Amino acid sequence: MSPEDVLTIFQNALYVLLMLTLVILIPALIVGLMVSMFQAATQINEMTLSFIPKLIITLFTLMLAGPWMLRLIMDYTLQLIQDIPYIVG
């Protein structure tokens, strides 16, 4: 196993991790920004007002993107298992 193989595996793992986290974080970031602008405009400083919408949108995003996320993880894992003979030998 060469260092290039290790770096390629690590690079692919980071790409999958980045895709999985961005799918969840971007909608929560957008909703948090909108709620913050609403709070700044109305001068309401309630912490639960920003937490609950982000929680709801995160759960909704997980429900919608969950099958895609699972498929992405499974495809990466299967590809990694199939590449074992080429990497080791």
Rosetta constraint file for C-alpha pairs under 8 A:
AtomPair CA 1 CA 5 HARMONIC 6.36 0.50
AtomPair CA 1 CA 6 HARMONIC 7.39 0.50
AtomPair CA 1 CA 87 HARMONIC 5.69 0.50
AtomPair CA 1 CA 88 HARMONIC 5.64 0.50
AtomPair CA 1 CA 89 HARMONIC 7.75 0.50
AtomPair CA 2 CA 6 HARMONIC 6.70 0.50
AtomPair CA 3 CA 7 HARMONIC 6.18 0.50
AtomPair CA 4 CA 8 HARMONIC 6.07 0.50
AtomPair CA 5 CA 9 HARMONIC 6.22 0.50
AtomPair CA 5 CA 87 HARMONIC 6.97 0.50
AtomPair CA 6 CA 10 HARMONIC 6.12 0.50
AtomPair CA 7 CA 11 HARMONIC 5.92 0.50
AtomPair CA 8 CA 12 HARMONIC 6.14 0.50
AtomPair CA 9 CA 13 HARMONIC 6.14 0.50
AtomPair CA 9 CA 80 HARMONIC 7.98 0.50
AtomPair CA 10 CA 14 HARMONIC 6.16 0.50
AtomPair CA 11 CA 15 HARMONIC 6.21 0.50
AtomPair CA 12 CA 16 HARMONIC 6.27 0.50
AtomPair CA 13 CA 17 HARMONIC 6.14 0.50
AtomPair CA 13 CA 76 HARMONIC 7.94 0.50
AtomPair CA 14 CA 18 HARMONIC 5.98 0.50
AtomPair CA 15 CA 19 HARMONIC 6.20 0.50
AtomPair CA 16 CA 20 HARMONIC 6.21 0.50
AtomPair CA 16 CA 72 HARMONIC 7.29 0.50
AtomPair CA 16 CA 73 HARMONIC 7.32 0.50
AtomPair CA 16 CA 76 HARMONIC 7.71 0.50
AtomPair CA 17 CA 21 HARMONIC 6.19 0.50
AtomPair CA 18 CA 22 HARMONIC 5.98 0.50
AtomPair CA 19 CA 23 HARMONIC 6.30 0.50
AtomPair CA 20 CA 24 HARMONIC 7.00 0.50
AtomPair CA 20 CA 69 HARMONIC 6.31 0.50
AtomPair CA 21 CA 25 HARMONIC 6.00 0.50
AtomPair CA 22 CA 26 HARMONIC 5.65 0.50
AtomPair CA 23 CA 27 HARMONIC 7.34 0.50
AtomPair CA 23 CA 61 HARMONIC 7.68 0.50
AtomPair CA 23 CA 65 HARMONIC 7.57 0.50
AtomPair CA 24 CA 28 HARMONIC 6.75 0.50
AtomPair CA 24 CA 58 HARMONIC 6.19 0.50
AtomPair CA 24 CA 61 HARMONIC 6.42 0.50
AtomPair CA 24 CA 62 HARMONIC 7.04 0.50
AtomPair CA 25 CA 29 HARMONIC 5.96 0.50
AtomPair CA 25 CA 58 HARMONIC 7.84 0.50
AtomPair CA 26 CA 30 HARMONIC 6.21 0.50
AtomPair CA 27 CA 31 HARMONIC 6.18 0.50
AtomPair CA 27 CA 57 HARMONIC 6.90 0.50
AtomPair CA 27 CA 58 HARMONIC 7.23 0.50
AtomPair CA 27 CA 61 HARMONIC 7.61 0.50
AtomPair CA 28 CA 32 HARMONIC 5.96 0.50
AtomPair CA 28 CA 54 HARMONIC 5.16 0.50
AtomPair CA 28 CA 55 HARMONIC 7.78 0.50
AtomPair CA 28 CA 57 HARMONIC 6.30 0.50
AtomPair CA 28 CA 58 HARMONIC 6.07 0.50
AtomPair CA 29 CA 33 HARMONIC 6.11 0.50
AtomPair CA 29 CA 54 HARMONIC 7.89 0.50
AtomPair CA 30 CA 34 HARMONIC 6.29 0.50
AtomPair CA 31 CA 35 HARMONIC 6.12 0.50
AtomPair CA 31 CA 53 HARMONIC 6.96 0.50
AtomPair CA 31 CA 54 HARMONIC 6.15 0.50
AtomPair CA 31 CA 57 HARMONIC 7.58 0.50
AtomPair CA 32 CA 36 HARMONIC 6.02 0.50
AtomPair CA 32 CA 50 HARMONIC 6.29 0.50
AtomPair CA 32 CA 53 HARMONIC 7.65 0.50
AtomPair CA 32 CA 54 HARMONIC 6.21 0.50
AtomPair CA 33 CA 37 HARMONIC 6.19 0.50
AtomPair CA 34 CA 38 HARMONIC 6.24 0.50
AtomPair CA 35 CA 39 HARMONIC 6.08 0.50
AtomPair CA 35 CA 49 HARMONIC 7.54 0.50
AtomPair CA 35 CA 50 HARMONIC 5.92 0.50
AtomPair CA 36 CA 40 HARMONIC 6.07 0.50
AtomPair CA 36 CA 50 HARMONIC 7.06 0.50
AtomPair CA 37 CA 41 HARMONIC 6.11 0.50
AtomPair CA 38 CA 42 HARMONIC 6.14 0.50
AtomPair CA 39 CA 43 HARMONIC 5.35 0.50
AtomPair CA 39 CA 44 HARMONIC 4.98 0.50
AtomPair CA 39 CA 45 HARMONIC 6.47 0.50
AtomPair CA 40 CA 44 HARMONIC 7.01 0.50
AtomPair CA 46 CA 50 HARMONIC 7.42 0.50
AtomPair CA 47 CA 51 HARMONIC 6.48 0.50
AtomPair CA 48 CA 52 HARMONIC 5.86 0.50
AtomPair CA 49 CA 53 HARMONIC 7.11 0.50
AtomPair CA 50 CA 54 HARMONIC 6.66 0.50
AtomPair CA 51 CA 55 HARMONIC 6.16 0.50
AtomPair CA 52 CA 56 HARMONIC 6.15 0.50
AtomPair CA 53 CA 57 HARMONIC 6.09 0.50
AtomPair CA 54 CA 58 HARMONIC 6.00 0.50
AtomPair CA 55 CA 59 HARMONIC 6.23 0.50
AtomPair CA 56 CA 60 HARMONIC 6.12 0.50
AtomPair CA 57 CA 61 HARMONIC 5.93 0.50
AtomPair CA 58 CA 62 HARMONIC 6.13 0.50
AtomPair CA 59 CA 63 HARMONIC 6.22 0.50
AtomPair CA 60 CA 64 HARMONIC 6.28 0.50
AtomPair CA 61 CA 65 HARMONIC 5.77 0.50
AtomPair CA 61 CA 66 HARMONIC 7.68 0.50
AtomPair CA 62 CA 66 HARMONIC 4.98 0.50
AtomPair CA 63 CA 67 HARMONIC 7.97 0.50
AtomPair CA 65 CA 69 HARMONIC 6.05 0.50
AtomPair CA 66 CA 70 HARMONIC 6.09 0.50
AtomPair CA 67 CA 71 HARMONIC 6.10 0.50
AtomPair CA 68 CA 72 HARMONIC 6.12 0.50
AtomPair CA 69 CA 73 HARMONIC 6.31 0.50
AtomPair CA 70 CA 74 HARMONIC 6.08 0.50
AtomPair CA 71 CA 75 HARMONIC 5.94 0.50
AtomPair CA 72 CA 76 HARMONIC 6.19 0.50
AtomPair CA 73 CA 77 HARMONIC 6.12 0.50
AtomPair CA 74 CA 78 HARMONIC 5.99 0.50
AtomPair CA 75 CA 79 HARMONIC 6.04 0.50
AtomPair CA 76 CA 80 HARMONIC 6.10 0.50
AtomPair CA 77 CA 81 HARMONIC 6.17 0.50
AtomPair CA 78 CA 82 HARMONIC 6.06 0.50
AtomPair CA 79 CA 83 HARMONIC 6.12 0.50
AtomPair CA 80 CA 84 HARMONIC 6.55 0.50
AtomPair CA 83 CA 87 HARMONIC 6.09 0.50
AtomPair CA 84 CA 88 HARMONIC 5.93 0.50
AtomPair CA 85 CA 89 HARMONIC 5.59 0.50
